[in-house]
Amino acid sequence: ISLHLRSCRGAFEVVEALHYCGLSGLAADALTEAPCEGITECSEQTLAALTEGLRARCSGLGDSTRSDAPLGVGCLQELRARDLRHVVMGARWSCSGQAPDAFDAACLVLGDEHVLEIVDTRGTHGQRYGADAPPPWLDQRSLDGAFGAVQGVGGLQDTLAGGGRQQVSVRLDILPPAATELVLVLVSRGAVRLSRGETLQATVVDADSGELFSMCALEFPDATEALIAVVVSRDGAGLWHVRRMNRQARGTCYDYQPVLAKLLELGLPRHVSLRQQAPTVLATMQQELQLLHPLKCTGMTVDEAHALRVRYAVELVDGDASTADAEDLVARVAGPQLKRRVGRALGASTGDLYTGSSLSFGPASVKRLRQVAVDFCWEFGAQGQDGSGERALLDGTCVAFAGPALSEVVDYRGAHGVRLVHNGIFDRGGVWLGSTGIGDATDGAVRHVRESSDALLGSGGSSFEIQVEQLPPDISDLFFALSAPGRGLGRCAS
């Protein structure tokens, strides 16, 4: 039995407590089953009883752990504490009728946002797939995206039996903190495809003690060039978990892009995949809350506990009889039923990779939409657009429509009164002949409030404010445009 702790602090005290407490204080009756020959797995009841006993015993360390205390009945022997530093991820396969050296084991080191490194027996390949390059002042031959912690050991080929073995060595103690997943993938080295009838065993072994952490027997599907075998994941508390995947994918050792695309479907990298689930979350919430209008996503983040937090706005229109009461809606959002429904929908779309525990629901509130701000920001770079003093100056404009008719144009000079035509007759469908200085079809609800520019840095900004409740009822659309009169925007960097 292995007892995994979040840190090595207190490990020796735990060992001493277990040595002297005896099984009588833990779960002796759970271990009275008749012994079986060979290696067997502990039942879930046995492990649960031991876990509860260990938790209760170790919670009071220092009270009864004395060197002269008598040994308990059925005491635990040969206990030791050490750090988990080094594991070996391996793959053994049989391929009758195929070339014995046609397959390779690769380890993909993933972070929360992107690939950190890809390692196989040929070396490292992470920079081809978006991994960050080492700084130029470091020796690039001795440092990779995994800090040299992952090495392709290679393996043995059995020509007579038609199979082989590959291993990847991982030093967990020197992995970068950003590494959260280690994915073991078996890939083809060429045009040879794995076919039905072939077998694979993937193992994760503690290299220091030889303890087998995980072993899973897999079968290759037809017409596949790669198999995602297992994923070793690190949670927020620093504990490592082994998860069997057994998912087929395209790709070879010369092209890992299809494997990365398949991993994205399976939820890795974690934060990228979580953010892609936002439309599923919002659509399920709209269906569960019985809303007529889709929820508007106003932002999304993934916290340190790998929980997705989606900020959204629910639009309720005054006078809409089918819209639920706002206060009742807030109560339903805060209730547990909504989170359960969204969790089930999330699990169905990701193959139970993410559930309700992967979501973080904040408190809901009700307020009227009174004011909207629209900000333009641009940057030409330090050289500017041209040599003039206005190189960083652009014009922001708001164009208002009442149905199909142009209603108003507002820029830094103010409203242009576009509903006045050349003969002075008021016309709702009139055309713009320039600024008249009188009239505002928005009733002053749209205002240009700020304009700034920095000629040295080549940047600038422009802001508008819209008083929603002040807009006339016939205003249906507000379009915002950015222009550079007499010049092009081709040199604008962002």
C-alpha positions as CSV (number, residue, x, y, z in Angstrom):
1,I,0.0,0.0,0.0
2,S,1.3,3.4,-0.9
3,L,0.3,6.5,1.1
4,H,0.8,9.6,-1.1
5,L,1.2,12.9,0.8
6,R,1.0,16.5,-0.6
7,S,4.5,17.3,0.7
8,C,7.3,15.4,2.5
9,R,6.8,17.5,5.6
10,G,5.6,15.2,8.4
11,A,6.1,12.0,6.3
12,F,8.5,10.5,8.9
13,E,6.0,11.3,11.7
14,V,3.3,9.5,9.7
15,V,5.6,6.5,9.3
16,E,6.3,6.4,13.0
17,A,2.6,6.6,13.9
18,L,1.7,3.8,11.5
19,H,4.5,1.6,12.8
20,Y,3.3,1.8,16.4
21,C,-0.4,2.2,16.1
22,G,-1.0,-1.3,14.7
23,L,-3.8,-2.5,12.4
24,S,-6.2,-2.8,15.3
25,G,-6.6,0.9,15.4
26,L,-7.1,1.2,11.7
27,A,-9.2,-1.5,9.9
28,A,-8.0,-4.9,11.0
29,D,-11.4,-6.6,10.3
30,A,-11.2,-5.3,6.7
31,L,-8.0,-7.3,6.2
32,T,-9.2,-10.6,7.5
33,E,-10.1,-12.0,4.0
34,A,-8.4,-15.2,3.0
35,P,-5.0,-14.5,1.3
36,C,-4.8,-15.3,-2.4
37,E,-1.8,-16.4,-4.4
38,G,-0.3,-13.9,-6.7
39,I,-0.9,-10.2,-7.0
40,T,-4.5,-9.1,-6.2
41,E,-6.1,-5.7,-5.9
42,C,-7.5,-4.4,-2.6
43,S,-11.3,-4.1,-2.6
44,E,-12.8,-0.6,-2.4
45,Q,-14.2,-1.4,1.1
46,T,-10.7,-2.3,2.3
47,L,-9.1,0.9,0.9
48,A,-12.0,3.0,2.3
49,A,-11.6,1.5,5.8
50,L,-7.8,1.9,5.7
51,T,-8.1,5.5,4.5
52,E,-10.5,6.5,7.2
53,G,-8.4,4.8,9.9
54,L,-5.2,6.5,8.6
55,R,-6.9,9.9,8.5
56,A,-8.1,9.5,12.1
57,R,-4.8,8.2,13.4
58,C,-2.6,10.7,11.7
59,S,-4.7,13.7,12.7
60,G,-3.3,13.6,16.2
61,L,0.4,13.1,15.5
62,G,2.7,13.7,18.4
63,D,0.2,12.4,21.1
64,S,1.1,8.7,21.2
65,T,4.1,8.2,18.8
66,R,6.8,7.3,21.3
67,S,9.7,5.0,20.5
68,D,9.0,3.0,23.7
69,A,5.3,2.5,22.9
70,P,4.3,-1.2,22.5
71,L,3.7,-2.5,19.0
72,G,0.0,-2.9,18.2
73,V,-1.7,-6.1,17.0
74,G,-0.9,-6.8,13.4
75,C,1.5,-3.8,13.2
76,L,2.7,-2.5,9.9
77,Q,6.3,-3.4,9.1
78,E,9.0,-2.1,6.7
79,L,7.6,1.4,6.5
80,R,9.6,4.2,5.0
81,A,9.1,7.7,3.7
82,R,10.7,9.3,0.6
83,D,9.9,11.8,-2.2
84,L,8.4,10.7,-5.5
85,R,11.1,11.9,-7.8
86,H,11.4,9.6,-10.8
87,V,8.8,7.6,-12.9
88,V,9.1,5.6,-16.1
89,M,6.2,5.5,-18.5
90,G,6.4,2.6,-20.8
91,A,4.6,0.8,-23.6
92,R,4.8,-2.8,-24.7
93,W,3.1,-4.1,-27.8
94,S,2.8,-7.1,-30.1
95,C,2.3,-6.7,-33.8
96,S,2.3,-9.9,-35.7
97,G,3.3,-9.5,-39.3
98,Q,4.5,-5.9,-38.8
99,A,8.0,-4.5,-38.7
100,P,9.1,-4.6,-35.1
101,D,10.7,-1.2,-35.1
102,A,7.7,0.6,-36.7
103,F,6.4,2.2,-33.5
104,D,7.6,4.8,-31.0
105,A,6.5,6.0,-27.6
106,A,6.3,9.8,-27.1
107,C,5.6,11.9,-24.1
108,L,3.7,15.2,-24.6
109,V,4.3,17.7,-21.7
110,L,1.3,20.0,-21.5
111,G,0.6,23.1,-19.5
112,D,-2.7,24.7,-18.7
113,E,-2.5,26.9,-21.9
114,H,-0.2,25.2,-24.5
115,V,2.3,22.5,-25.2
116,L,5.5,22.8,-23.2
117,E,7.5,20.0,-24.9
118,I,7.2,16.8,-27.0
119,V,9.8,14.1,-26.4
120,D,10.4,10.8,-28.2
121,T,13.5,8.7,-28.9
122,R,14.6,11.2,-31.6
123,G,14.7,14.1,-29.2
124,T,12.6,17.1,-28.5
125,H,10.1,18.7,-31.0
126,G,8.0,21.2,-28.9
127,Q,9.1,24.3,-30.7
128,R,7.5,23.1,-33.9
129,Y,4.1,23.0,-32.2
130,G,4.1,26.2,-30.2
131,A,6.3,25.6,-27.3
132,D,8.4,28.5,-26.1
133,A,12.0,28.5,-27.1
134,P,14.7,28.8,-24.4
135,P,16.3,32.2,-23.9
136,P,19.1,33.0,-26.3
137,W,21.8,33.2,-23.6
138,L,21.2,29.6,-22.5
139,D,22.5,26.5,-24.2
140,Q,19.6,25.4,-26.3
141,R,21.1,21.9,-26.6
142,S,20.9,21.2,-22.8
143,L,17.6,22.9,-22.0
144,D,14.1,22.3,-23.4
145,G,10.6,23.2,-22.5
146,A,10.5,20.5,-19.8
147,F,13.9,21.6,-18.3
148,G,15.4,18.3,-19.4
149,A,13.1,16.3,-17.1
150,V,11.7,14.0,-19.8
151,Q,14.0,11.8,-21.8
152,G,13.2,9.1,-24.4
153,V,15.0,6.0,-23.1
154,G,14.3,3.9,-26.1
155,G,13.5,0.2,-25.8
156,L,13.9,-3.3,-27.1
157,Q,12.6,-5.0,-30.2
158,D,11.6,-8.6,-30.4
159,T,12.0,-9.7,-34.0
160,L,10.8,-13.3,-33.5
161,A,7.7,-12.4,-31.5
162,G,6.9,-9.4,-33.6
163,G,6.7,-6.8,-30.9
164,G,8.6,-4.2,-29.0
165,R,8.9,-2.0,-25.9
166,Q,9.6,1.7,-25.5
167,Q,10.1,3.7,-22.3
168,V,10.2,7.4,-21.4
169,S,11.9,8.6,-18.2
170,V,10.4,11.5,-16.3
171,R,12.0,13.3,-13.4
172,L,9.0,14.8,-11.6
173,D,11.2,16.8,-9.1
174,I,12.7,19.0,-11.8
175,L,9.6,19.4,-14.1
176,P,8.7,23.1,-14.6
177,P,5.8,24.2,-12.3
178,A,3.8,25.0,-15.4
179,A,3.7,21.3,-16.5
180,T,0.3,19.8,-15.5
181,E,-0.1,16.8,-17.8
182,L,2.2,14.1,-19.2
183,V,0.6,12.2,-22.1
184,L,2.0,8.9,-23.2
185,V,1.3,8.3,-26.9
186,L,2.2,5.4,-29.1
187,V,2.8,6.6,-32.7
188,S,3.7,5.1,-36.0
189,R,7.1,5.8,-37.5
190,G,5.9,5.8,-41.0
191,A,3.1,4.4,-43.2
192,V,2.6,1.3,-41.0
193,R,-0.8,1.4,-39.3
194,L,-1.8,-0.5,-36.2
195,S,-4.6,-2.9,-36.9
196,R,-7.0,-5.1,-34.9
197,G,-5.5,-8.1,-33.2
198,E,-2.5,-6.1,-31.9
199,T,-2.2,-5.6,-28.1
200,L,-0.6,-2.9,-26.0
201,Q,0.3,-2.6,-22.3
202,A,1.0,0.8,-20.9
203,T,2.7,1.1,-17.5
204,V,3.7,3.8,-15.1
205,V,6.4,2.7,-12.7
206,D,8.3,4.3,-9.8
207,A,11.9,4.2,-11.0
208,D,13.4,4.3,-7.5
209,S,11.5,1.4,-5.9
210,G,10.1,-0.4,-8.9
211,E,6.6,-0.1,-7.6
212,L,3.9,-0.4,-10.4
213,F,1.6,2.6,-10.2
214,S,-0.6,1.8,-13.1
215,M,-0.8,-0.9,-15.8
216,C,-3.6,-1.0,-18.5
217,A,-4.1,-3.4,-21.3
218,L,-5.3,-1.7,-24.5
219,E,-6.3,-2.9,-28.0
220,F,-5.6,-0.9,-31.1
221,P,-8.6,0.0,-33.3
222,D,-8.5,-0.4,-37.1
223,A,-6.7,2.1,-39.3
224,T,-5.2,4.3,-36.7
225,E,-1.7,5.7,-36.7
226,A,-1.5,6.7,-33.0
227,L,-3.0,5.8,-29.6
228,I,-3.2,8.1,-26.6
229,A,-2.6,5.6,-23.9
230,V,-2.5,7.2,-20.4
231,V,-2.3,10.7,-18.9
232,V,-0.4,11.5,-15.7
233,S,-2.0,14.7,-14.3
234,R,-0.9,17.0,-11.5
235,D,-3.7,18.6,-9.5
236,G,-3.7,21.9,-7.6
237,A,-2.4,20.3,-4.4
238,G,0.6,18.8,-6.2
239,L,-0.6,15.2,-6.3
240,W,-0.1,13.1,-9.4
241,H,-3.0,11.0,-10.9
242,V,-2.8,8.4,-13.6
243,R,-5.8,8.2,-16.0
244,R,-6.4,5.6,-18.7
245,M,-7.3,7.2,-22.0
246,N,-7.2,4.5,-24.8
247,R,-8.2,7.0,-27.6
248,Q,-7.1,6.6,-31.2
249,A,-5.8,9.5,-33.2
250,R,-4.1,10.3,-36.5
251,G,-0.5,11.4,-36.7
252,T,3.0,9.9,-36.8
253,C,6.3,10.6,-35.0
254,Y,7.0,13.2,-37.8
255,D,3.7,15.0,-37.4
256,Y,2.1,15.4,-33.9
257,Q,-0.4,18.0,-34.9
258,P,-3.3,15.5,-35.4
259,V,-2.5,14.1,-31.9
260,L,-2.7,17.6,-30.4
261,A,-6.0,18.2,-32.1
262,K,-7.4,15.0,-30.7
263,L,-6.1,16.0,-27.2
264,L,-8.0,19.3,-27.5
265,E,-11.2,17.3,-28.2
266,L,-10.4,15.3,-25.0
267,G,-9.9,18.4,-22.9
268,L,-6.2,19.1,-23.0
269,P,-4.6,21.6,-22.6
270,R,-7.0,22.1,-19.7
271,H,-7.7,25.8,-19.7
272,V,-8.0,26.0,-23.5
273,S,-10.5,23.2,-23.6
274,L,-12.5,24.7,-20.7
275,R,-12.8,28.0,-22.4
276,Q,-14.2,26.3,-25.4
277,Q,-17.1,24.9,-23.3
278,A,-18.5,28.4,-22.6
279,P,-21.1,28.2,-25.5
280,T,-22.3,24.8,-24.1
281,V,-22.7,26.3,-20.6
282,L,-24.6,29.4,-21.9
283,A,-26.9,27.4,-24.2
284,T,-27.8,25.0,-21.4
285,M,-28.5,27.9,-19.0
286,Q,-30.8,29.6,-21.6
287,Q,-32.7,26.3,-22.0
288,E,-33.0,25.6,-18.3
289,L,-34.0,29.2,-17.4
290,Q,-36.4,29.3,-20.4
291,L,-35.1,32.6,-21.7
292,L,-36.1,34.0,-25.1
293,H,-32.8,35.8,-25.7
294,P,-29.4,34.1,-25.7
295,L,-27.1,34.9,-22.8
296,K,-24.4,37.3,-23.6
297,C,-20.8,36.2,-22.6
298,T,-19.0,39.2,-21.1
299,G,-15.8,37.3,-20.3
300,M,-14.4,34.0,-19.0
301,T,-11.5,33.0,-16.8
302,V,-10.0,29.7,-15.4
303,D,-8.9,30.0,-11.8
304,E,-6.0,28.2,-10.0
305,A,-8.3,25.3,-9.1
306,H,-9.0,24.7,-12.9
307,A,-12.6,25.9,-12.6
308,L,-14.3,27.8,-15.4
309,R,-15.9,31.1,-14.4
310,V,-18.1,32.5,-17.2
311,R,-19.3,36.1,-16.8
312,Y,-22.6,36.6,-18.6
313,A,-25.5,39.0,-18.9
314,V,-29.2,38.0,-19.2
315,E,-31.2,40.5,-21.2
316,L,-34.8,41.1,-19.9
317,V,-37.0,43.4,-21.9
318,D,-39.7,45.5,-20.2
319,G,-43.2,44.5,-21.3
320,D,-42.2,41.0,-22.5
321,A,-44.9,38.7,-21.0
322,S,-42.9,35.5,-21.6
323,T,-39.8,36.8,-19.7
324,A,-39.5,35.4,-16.1
325,D,-39.5,37.8,-13.1
326,A,-36.1,39.1,-12.5
327,E,-36.0,38.3,-8.8
328,D,-37.2,34.8,-9.4
329,L,-34.6,34.4,-12.1
330,V,-31.8,35.3,-9.6
331,A,-33.1,32.7,-7.1
332,R,-33.0,30.0,-9.8
333,V,-29.5,30.9,-10.9
334,A,-28.4,30.5,-7.2
335,G,-30.1,27.2,-6.8
336,P,-28.4,23.8,-7.1
337,Q,-30.6,22.5,-9.9
338,L,-29.1,24.8,-12.5
339,K,-25.5,23.7,-11.7
340,R,-26.5,20.0,-11.9
341,R,-28.1,20.5,-15.3
342,V,-25.2,22.4,-16.6
343,G,-22.7,19.9,-15.2
344,R,-24.6,17.0,-16.9
345,A,-24.5,18.9,-20.2
346,L,-20.8,19.6,-19.8
347,G,-20.1,16.0,-19.1
348,A,-22.1,14.8,-22.1
349,S,-20.2,17.1,-24.4
350,T,-16.7,16.3,-23.1
351,G,-17.1,12.6,-22.3
352,D,-17.4,13.2,-18.6
353,L,-14.0,14.9,-18.5
354,Y,-15.6,18.0,-17.1
355,T,-18.6,18.1,-14.7
356,G,-20.3,20.5,-12.4
357,S,-17.2,20.7,-10.2
358,S,-15.3,22.3,-13.1
359,L,-17.7,25.3,-13.0
360,S,-17.7,28.2,-10.6
361,F,-21.0,30.1,-10.3
362,G,-20.8,33.6,-8.9
363,P,-23.7,35.5,-7.3
364,A,-26.4,36.9,-9.7
365,S,-27.8,40.4,-9.4
366,V,-30.4,42.6,-11.1
367,K,-29.9,46.0,-12.5
368,R,-31.2,48.2,-15.3
369,L,-29.0,48.8,-18.3
370,R,-28.6,52.6,-18.2
371,Q,-25.2,53.4,-19.7
372,V,-22.9,51.8,-22.2
373,A,-19.3,52.9,-22.9
374,V,-17.5,52.1,-26.2
375,D,-13.8,52.6,-26.3
376,F,-11.4,52.6,-29.3
377,C,-7.7,52.0,-28.8
378,W,-5.1,51.9,-31.5
379,E,-1.3,51.7,-31.9
380,F,0.9,52.5,-34.9
381,G,4.1,51.8,-33.2
382,A,6.9,54.1,-32.2
383,Q,7.6,55.2,-35.8
384,G,4.1,56.5,-36.3
385,Q,2.0,56.4,-39.4
386,D,3.9,59.2,-41.2
387,G,6.1,62.1,-40.3
388,S,3.3,64.5,-39.4
389,G,2.2,65.5,-35.8
390,E,-1.2,63.8,-36.3
391,R,0.3,60.4,-37.1
392,A,-1.4,58.7,-34.1
393,L,-4.8,60.4,-34.5
394,L,-7.8,58.4,-35.8
395,D,-11.5,59.4,-35.8
396,G,-14.2,57.4,-34.0
397,T,-17.7,57.7,-35.3
398,C,-21.2,56.5,-34.2
399,V,-23.8,56.0,-36.9
400,A,-27.4,55.7,-35.7
401,F,-30.2,54.1,-37.8
402,A,-34.0,54.1,-37.3
403,G,-34.8,50.9,-39.1
404,P,-33.5,51.2,-42.7
405,A,-33.2,55.0,-42.5
406,L,-30.0,56.8,-41.5
407,S,-30.9,58.8,-38.4
408,E,-27.8,60.4,-36.9
409,V,-24.0,60.6,-37.1
410,V,-22.0,61.6,-34.0
411,D,-18.2,62.1,-33.8
412,Y,-15.8,64.3,-31.9
413,R,-17.5,67.4,-33.3
414,G,-20.9,66.3,-32.0
415,A,-24.2,65.4,-33.7
416,H,-24.5,66.3,-37.4
417,G,-28.2,66.6,-37.7
418,V,-28.5,64.3,-40.7
419,R,-32.3,64.3,-40.8
420,L,-32.2,67.9,-42.2
421,V,-32.1,67.9,-46.0
422,H,-31.0,70.6,-48.3
423,N,-34.3,72.4,-48.5
424,G,-34.6,72.6,-44.7
425,I,-37.7,70.3,-44.5
426,F,-37.6,67.7,-41.7
427,D,-37.3,64.3,-43.3
428,R,-36.8,61.0,-41.4
429,G,-35.2,59.3,-44.4
430,G,-32.9,62.2,-45.3
431,V,-29.3,61.9,-46.3
432,W,-26.3,63.5,-44.7
433,L,-25.0,66.8,-46.2
434,G,-22.6,67.7,-43.5
435,S,-22.6,69.1,-40.0
436,T,-25.4,71.6,-39.5
437,G,-24.8,72.5,-35.9
438,I,-28.5,72.0,-34.9
439,G,-30.6,69.0,-34.2
440,D,-29.7,65.7,-32.6
441,A,-31.8,62.6,-33.6
442,T,-30.5,60.7,-30.5
443,D,-31.7,63.4,-28.1
444,G,-28.2,63.7,-26.7
445,A,-28.1,60.0,-25.7
446,V,-24.9,59.4,-27.7
447,R,-21.9,61.6,-26.8
448,H,-18.2,61.6,-27.7
449,V,-16.5,62.0,-24.4
450,R,-12.8,61.6,-24.9
451,E,-10.0,61.6,-27.5
452,S,-6.3,61.1,-26.8
453,S,-3.1,60.6,-28.7
454,D,0.5,60.0,-28.0
455,A,2.8,61.0,-30.9
456,L,5.9,59.6,-29.2
457,L,4.5,56.1,-28.7
458,G,2.2,56.3,-31.8
459,S,-1.0,55.3,-29.9
460,G,-4.3,56.9,-29.1
461,G,-7.9,56.3,-28.1
462,S,-11.5,57.6,-28.5
463,S,-14.5,57.0,-26.3
464,F,-18.3,57.2,-26.6
465,E,-21.0,57.1,-23.9
466,I,-24.6,55.9,-24.7
467,Q,-27.4,56.7,-22.2
468,V,-29.7,53.7,-23.1
469,E,-32.8,55.0,-21.4
470,Q,-32.5,58.4,-23.1
471,L,-32.4,56.9,-26.7
472,P,-35.6,57.6,-28.7
473,P,-37.7,54.5,-29.2
474,D,-37.3,54.6,-33.0
475,I,-33.5,54.2,-32.8
476,S,-32.8,50.5,-33.8
477,D,-29.1,50.2,-34.5
478,L,-25.9,52.0,-33.5
479,F,-22.8,51.3,-35.6
480,F,-19.3,52.4,-34.6
481,A,-16.6,53.0,-37.1
482,L,-12.9,54.0,-37.0
483,S,-11.3,56.0,-39.8
484,A,-8.2,57.9,-40.8
485,P,-9.4,60.7,-43.1
486,G,-7.1,61.2,-46.1
487,R,-4.9,58.3,-45.0
488,G,-4.9,54.5,-44.9
489,L,-5.0,52.2,-41.9
490,G,-2.5,49.8,-43.4
491,R,0.3,50.8,-41.0
492,C,-1.8,50.5,-37.9
493,A,-0.3,47.8,-35.7
494,S,-3.3,47.1,-33.6
